[in-house]
Amino acid sequence: MENFVVSARKYRPSDFASVVGQSHITTTLKNAIKNNHLAQAFLFCGPRGVGKTTCARILAKTINCQNITTDFEACNECDSCKSFNNSGSFNIHELDAASNNSVDDIRNLVEQVRYAPQSGKKIYIIDEVHMLSNQAFNAFLKTLEEPPKYAIFILATTEKHKIIPTILSRCQIFDFNRIQVNDITSHLQYIAEKEQIEAEAEALRLISTKADGALRDALSIFDLIVTYSAGSKVTYQNTIENLHILDYDYYFKMTDFLLEEKLSDALLTFDEILKKGFDGHNFILGLSEHFRDLLVCKDTNTIKLLQVSEGVADRYKSQSSRCSEAFLLTALNICNQADIQYKASKNQRLHIELTLMKLAKIKSALSLGHLAEELKKKD
């Protein structure tokens, strides 16, 4: 049986051009190599799964490449690149600070730094550097401040605030962004085509949204859905079933009932949602997001904040045209209060049902308010 390689490893970027959603980082690093302006200590910060360790490895490989290409990428053909790709490079060392965080581990590293390489530069990649103890940080300080000319340190962390200021002041700091939904979706589409897997655009967008800016998380979810679908087709329906996400159709339907003041239909729909195993709190949060998306559709300047496919965007525009801004703002306020008070409620189902009752009467309340204002004007 052939060993399965997860997408996050199989499609891990091997050069700066293939890094997704971090062009501000890759451009700066390539320019540093081009102009020979390389710092001796880098700190890569950002949330998980956005490419910090990957960029550190690409940078290390490119610095030691013997035949850098015209666009300042590693050639992947020289002895240095080949040894790195085969995990056999003697010049590039990786240390996981999560499991090697003692002062002795850092002293061993400092001892290694003293020996110059035969060629190229010695590069030390220290992952999860915030896990080092204070004693380990202090043992590392002097080496980081005055490293040998042949040594470069690349530190990576998800928790920059835990790193002592004396370390931060000695590093060139790069802040990695959460990856945009569109960038993740495009990358997933590319992988689906490579793997000859048919995938619905809406399913890939849902996976991208669920990943919350972490490409590695998106690839793990994608592998999960492909396995669930037996490798045949990644569909929107399969995705919402596997990830246990409430279908947006419910939110469109619920909003229609609230606009038409059909309270009984709204309560029956909520009962159906509960019977499917969904939590009332997640439902009210999802409904709040739905109202928010309808509100951003009201203005052409904010419609770009709507991160859905074109087909779904048309549904949002259509429903938004039937909702007044006053209705949406009032609905958002009611849902926000329901969210805040949910955990303190003794009867959580009744709490959400009361919220739906209030939402169903917004239009009537607004009409009475307008009528009262008109009567005041006449008086």
C-alpha positions as CSV (number, residue, x, y, z in Angstrom):
1,M,0.0,0.0,0.0
2,E,1.4,3.4,-1.1
3,N,2.1,5.8,1.7
4,F,-0.3,8.8,1.7
5,V,1.3,12.2,1.9
6,V,-0.9,15.0,3.3
7,S,-1.4,18.0,1.0
8,A,0.3,20.4,3.5
9,R,3.5,18.4,3.0
10,K,3.1,17.4,-0.6
11,Y,2.4,20.9,-1.8
12,R,4.7,22.7,0.6
13,P,6.2,25.7,-1.3
14,S,9.8,25.1,-2.4
15,D,10.5,28.7,-3.6
16,F,9.4,32.2,-2.8
17,A,7.1,32.3,-5.9
18,S,5.0,29.5,-4.6
19,V,4.4,31.0,-1.1
20,V,0.7,31.9,-0.8
21,G,-0.5,35.3,0.4
22,Q,2.7,36.7,1.9
23,S,4.1,38.7,-1.0
24,H,5.2,41.6,1.3
25,I,7.5,39.1,3.0
26,T,8.8,37.2,0.0
27,T,9.5,40.5,-1.9
28,T,11.5,41.9,1.0
29,L,13.5,38.7,1.4
30,K,14.3,38.5,-2.3
31,N,15.4,42.1,-2.4
32,A,17.6,41.5,0.6
33,I,19.3,38.6,-1.2
34,K,19.6,40.7,-4.4
35,N,21.2,43.7,-2.7
36,N,23.2,41.6,-0.2
37,H,21.4,43.3,2.7
38,L,20.8,40.2,4.8
39,A,20.4,40.7,8.5
40,Q,22.1,38.2,10.8
41,A,18.9,37.5,12.8
42,F,15.4,37.3,11.5
43,L,12.2,36.9,13.5
44,F,9.1,35.6,11.7
45,C,5.9,36.3,13.6
46,G,2.3,35.4,12.8
47,P,-0.6,33.0,13.4
48,R,-0.2,29.2,12.8
49,G,-0.2,27.8,9.3
50,V,0.6,30.9,7.4
51,G,4.1,29.9,6.1
52,K,6.7,31.1,8.7
53,T,8.7,27.9,8.9
54,T,8.3,27.4,5.2
55,C,9.7,30.8,4.4
56,A,12.5,30.3,6.8
57,R,13.5,27.1,5.0
58,I,13.2,28.7,1.5
59,L,15.3,31.7,2.7
60,A,18.0,29.3,4.1
61,K,18.1,27.3,0.9
62,T,18.3,30.4,-1.3
63,I,21.1,32.0,0.7
64,N,23.3,28.9,0.3
65,C,22.3,28.2,-3.3
66,Q,25.4,28.1,-5.6
67,N,23.5,29.1,-8.8
68,I,20.7,31.6,-7.8
69,T,18.3,32.3,-10.7
70,T,17.8,35.6,-12.3
71,D,14.7,36.2,-10.2
72,F,16.7,35.4,-7.0
73,E,15.2,32.0,-6.3
74,A,17.1,28.8,-5.4
75,C,18.0,26.7,-8.5
76,N,17.1,23.3,-6.9
77,E,19.9,21.8,-9.0
78,C,23.2,22.6,-7.2
79,D,24.7,20.4,-4.6
80,S,23.6,22.7,-1.8
81,C,20.0,22.7,-2.9
82,K,19.9,19.0,-3.5
83,S,21.3,18.2,-0.1
84,F,18.8,20.5,1.5
85,N,15.9,19.0,-0.5
86,N,17.1,15.5,0.7
87,S,17.3,16.8,4.3
88,G,21.0,16.2,4.3
89,S,22.4,19.8,4.5
90,F,25.2,20.3,7.0
91,N,24.9,24.1,6.8
92,I,21.2,24.4,7.8
93,H,20.1,23.3,11.2
94,E,16.6,23.3,12.6
95,L,15.8,23.4,16.3
96,D,12.3,22.9,17.8
97,A,12.3,25.2,20.8
98,A,9.2,23.6,22.1
99,S,11.1,20.4,23.0
100,N,14.6,21.8,23.3
101,N,14.0,24.8,25.5
102,S,16.6,24.4,28.2
103,V,19.7,26.5,28.7
104,D,21.8,23.4,27.9
105,D,20.2,23.1,24.5
106,I,21.0,26.7,23.7
107,R,24.6,26.3,25.0
108,N,25.1,23.3,22.6
109,L,23.8,25.5,19.7
110,V,26.1,28.3,20.7
111,E,29.0,25.8,20.8
112,Q,28.1,24.6,17.2
113,V,28.1,28.2,15.9
114,R,31.8,28.6,16.7
115,Y,32.8,26.2,13.9
116,A,32.9,27.8,10.5
117,P,31.4,26.0,7.5
118,Q,33.6,24.8,4.6
119,S,31.4,26.8,2.2
120,G,28.3,29.0,2.3
121,K,26.7,30.1,5.5
122,K,25.5,28.3,8.6
123,I,21.9,28.9,9.1
124,Y,20.0,28.1,12.3
125,I,16.1,27.9,12.2
126,I,14.6,28.0,15.7
127,D,10.9,27.2,15.6
128,E,8.5,28.2,18.4
129,V,11.2,30.3,19.9
130,H,8.9,31.8,22.5
131,M,9.0,28.4,24.3
132,L,12.6,29.0,25.4
133,S,13.2,29.6,29.1
134,N,14.4,32.9,30.4
135,Q,17.8,31.3,31.1
136,A,18.0,30.0,27.6
137,F,17.1,33.4,26.1
138,N,19.9,35.0,28.2
139,A,22.4,32.4,27.1
140,F,21.5,33.1,23.5
141,L,21.7,36.9,23.8
142,K,25.4,37.5,23.2
143,T,25.6,35.2,20.2
144,L,22.6,36.8,18.7
145,E,24.1,40.3,19.2
146,E,27.5,39.5,17.8
147,P,27.2,36.4,15.6
148,P,30.1,35.2,13.4
149,K,29.9,36.5,9.8
150,Y,29.0,33.1,8.5
151,A,26.1,32.5,10.8
152,I,22.4,33.6,10.3
153,F,19.6,32.9,12.8
154,I,16.0,32.7,11.7
155,L,13.5,32.6,14.6
156,A,9.8,31.7,14.2
157,T,7.0,32.3,16.7
158,T,3.2,32.4,17.0
159,E,3.5,34.5,20.2
160,K,5.8,37.5,19.7
161,H,4.7,39.1,23.0
162,K,6.3,36.2,25.0
163,I,9.8,37.0,23.6
164,I,11.9,39.2,25.8
165,P,12.6,42.8,24.4
166,T,16.4,42.2,24.3
167,I,15.9,39.4,21.8
168,L,13.4,41.5,19.7
169,S,15.8,44.4,19.5
170,R,18.5,42.2,17.9
171,C,16.2,40.8,15.2
172,Q,14.8,42.0,11.9
173,I,11.1,41.4,12.5
174,F,8.7,40.1,9.8
175,D,5.0,40.0,10.6
176,F,3.1,37.4,8.6
177,N,-0.6,38.0,7.7
178,R,-3.6,35.7,7.9
179,I,-4.1,34.4,4.4
180,Q,-7.1,35.9,2.5
181,V,-10.0,33.6,1.7
182,N,-9.6,34.2,-2.0
183,D,-5.9,33.2,-1.9
184,I,-6.7,30.0,0.0
185,T,-9.6,29.1,-2.4
186,S,-7.3,29.6,-5.4
187,H,-4.6,27.4,-3.9
188,L,-7.2,24.7,-3.1
189,Q,-8.5,24.8,-6.6
190,Y,-4.9,24.4,-7.9
191,I,-4.4,21.4,-5.7
192,A,-7.8,19.9,-6.7
193,E,-6.8,20.2,-10.4
194,K,-3.4,18.7,-9.8
195,E,-4.9,15.7,-7.9
196,Q,-7.7,15.4,-10.6
197,I,-10.4,15.9,-8.0
198,E,-13.6,17.6,-9.0
199,A,-14.5,20.3,-6.5
200,E,-17.4,22.8,-6.2
201,A,-16.2,26.4,-5.9
202,E,-18.6,27.0,-2.9
203,A,-17.2,24.0,-1.1
204,L,-13.6,25.3,-1.4
205,R,-14.7,28.7,-0.3
206,L,-16.4,27.2,2.8
207,I,-13.2,25.3,3.6
208,S,-11.2,28.5,3.2
209,T,-13.5,30.5,5.5
210,K,-13.4,27.7,8.1
211,A,-9.6,27.7,8.1
212,D,-9.6,31.3,9.5
213,G,-6.5,32.5,7.5
214,A,-4.4,29.4,8.1
215,L,-3.5,27.6,4.9
216,R,-2.2,24.5,6.7
217,D,-5.6,24.1,8.4
218,A,-7.4,24.6,5.0
219,L,-5.3,21.8,3.5
220,S,-6.0,19.5,6.4
221,I,-9.8,20.1,6.1
222,F,-9.5,19.6,2.3
223,D,-7.8,16.2,2.8
224,L,-10.6,15.3,5.3
225,I,-13.4,16.2,2.8
226,V,-11.6,14.3,0.0
227,T,-11.4,11.2,2.2
228,Y,-15.1,11.6,3.2
229,S,-16.1,11.9,-0.5
230,A,-14.0,8.8,-1.3
231,G,-11.8,11.0,-3.6
232,S,-14.6,11.4,-6.2
233,K,-16.0,14.9,-5.8
234,V,-15.8,17.6,-3.1
235,T,-19.3,19.0,-2.9
236,Y,-20.8,21.8,-0.8
237,Q,-23.2,19.3,0.8
238,N,-20.5,16.9,1.8
239,T,-18.5,19.7,3.3
240,I,-21.2,21.1,5.5
241,E,-22.1,17.6,6.6
242,N,-18.6,16.7,7.5
243,L,-17.7,20.0,9.2
244,H,-21.1,20.2,10.9
245,I,-21.8,23.7,9.6
246,L,-25.3,25.0,9.3
247,D,-26.2,25.6,5.6
248,Y,-26.7,29.3,4.7
249,D,-30.0,28.3,3.1
250,Y,-31.4,28.2,6.7
251,Y,-30.3,31.8,7.3
252,F,-31.9,33.0,4.1
253,K,-35.1,31.2,4.9
254,M,-35.2,32.4,8.5
255,T,-34.6,36.0,7.4
256,D,-37.5,35.7,4.9
257,F,-39.8,34.5,7.7
258,L,-38.7,37.3,10.0
259,L,-39.3,40.0,7.3
260,E,-42.8,38.5,6.6
261,E,-43.4,38.3,10.4
262,K,-44.1,34.5,10.1
263,L,-43.2,33.7,13.7
264,S,-44.6,30.1,13.7
265,D,-42.5,29.3,10.6
266,A,-39.4,30.8,12.2
267,L,-39.9,28.8,15.4
268,L,-40.4,25.5,13.4
269,T,-37.2,26.2,11.4
270,F,-35.3,26.7,14.6
271,D,-36.7,23.4,16.0
272,E,-35.5,21.7,12.8
273,I,-32.0,23.2,13.3
274,L,-31.9,21.9,16.9
275,K,-33.1,18.4,15.8
276,K,-30.1,18.3,13.4
277,G,-27.8,18.6,16.4
278,F,-26.8,22.2,16.0
279,D,-26.3,24.4,19.1
280,G,-28.6,27.4,19.6
281,H,-25.6,29.7,20.4
282,N,-23.9,28.8,17.0
283,F,-27.2,29.5,15.3
284,I,-27.6,33.0,16.7
285,L,-24.0,33.8,15.9
286,G,-24.5,32.6,12.3
287,L,-27.7,34.7,12.1
288,S,-25.8,37.7,13.3
289,E,-23.1,37.2,10.6
290,H,-25.9,36.8,8.0
291,F,-27.5,40.1,9.0
292,R,-24.0,41.7,8.9
293,D,-23.5,40.4,5.3
294,L,-26.9,41.8,4.3
295,L,-25.9,45.2,5.7
296,V,-22.6,45.3,3.8
297,C,-24.6,44.6,0.6
298,K,-26.4,47.9,1.1
299,D,-23.4,50.0,0.0
300,T,-21.3,49.4,-3.1
301,N,-18.2,50.5,-1.2
302,T,-18.6,47.7,1.4
303,I,-19.9,44.9,-0.8
304,K,-16.3,43.7,-1.3
305,L,-16.3,42.7,2.4
306,L,-18.7,39.9,1.4
307,Q,-16.5,36.8,1.1
308,V,-18.8,34.4,-0.8
309,S,-19.1,33.1,-4.4
310,E,-20.9,35.1,-7.0
311,G,-24.0,33.0,-7.0
312,V,-24.5,33.4,-3.2
313,A,-23.6,37.1,-3.4
314,D,-26.5,37.6,-5.8
315,R,-28.8,36.0,-3.2
316,Y,-27.5,38.4,-0.5
317,K,-28.0,41.4,-2.8
318,S,-31.6,40.3,-3.6
319,Q,-32.5,39.7,0.1
320,S,-30.7,42.9,1.2
321,S,-32.8,45.0,-1.1
322,R,-35.9,43.8,0.9
323,C,-34.4,44.8,4.2
324,S,-34.2,48.3,5.5
325,E,-31.0,49.5,7.3
326,A,-33.1,50.1,10.4
327,F,-34.3,46.5,10.4
328,L,-30.8,45.1,10.0
329,L,-29.3,47.4,12.7
330,T,-32.0,46.5,15.1
331,A,-31.7,42.8,14.3
332,L,-27.9,42.9,14.9
333,N,-28.4,44.6,18.2
334,I,-31.0,42.0,19.4
335,C,-28.8,39.1,18.2
336,N,-25.8,40.7,20.0
337,Q,-27.7,40.9,23.3
338,A,-28.8,37.3,22.8
339,D,-25.2,36.2,22.3
340,I,-24.0,38.0,25.4
341,Q,-26.8,36.6,27.6
342,Y,-26.9,33.1,26.2
343,K,-24.6,31.3,28.7
344,A,-26.3,32.9,31.7
345,S,-29.7,31.8,30.5
346,K,-31.3,28.8,32.4
347,N,-33.5,27.9,29.5
348,Q,-31.4,28.5,26.4
349,R,-33.9,27.3,23.9
350,L,-36.5,29.7,25.2
351,H,-33.9,32.4,25.2
352,I,-33.3,32.0,21.4
353,E,-37.1,31.6,20.8
354,L,-37.7,35.0,22.6
355,T,-35.0,36.5,20.4
356,L,-36.8,35.2,17.2
357,M,-40.1,36.7,18.6
358,K,-38.4,40.1,19.0
359,L,-36.9,39.8,15.5
360,A,-40.2,38.9,13.9
361,K,-41.8,42.1,15.3
362,I,-39.1,44.6,14.3
363,K,-41.0,45.7,11.2
364,S,-44.2,46.3,13.2
365,A,-42.3,48.2,15.8
366,L,-40.5,50.4,13.2
367,S,-43.9,51.1,11.5
368,L,-45.4,52.2,14.8
369,G,-42.4,54.4,15.4
370,H,-42.8,56.1,12.0
371,L,-46.6,56.5,12.7
372,A,-45.9,58.1,16.1
373,E,-43.4,60.5,14.5
374,E,-45.9,61.6,11.8
375,L,-48.6,62.2,14.4
376,K,-46.2,64.3,16.5
377,K,-45.5,66.4,13.4
378,K,-49.2,67.0,12.7
379,D,-49.7,68.1,16.3
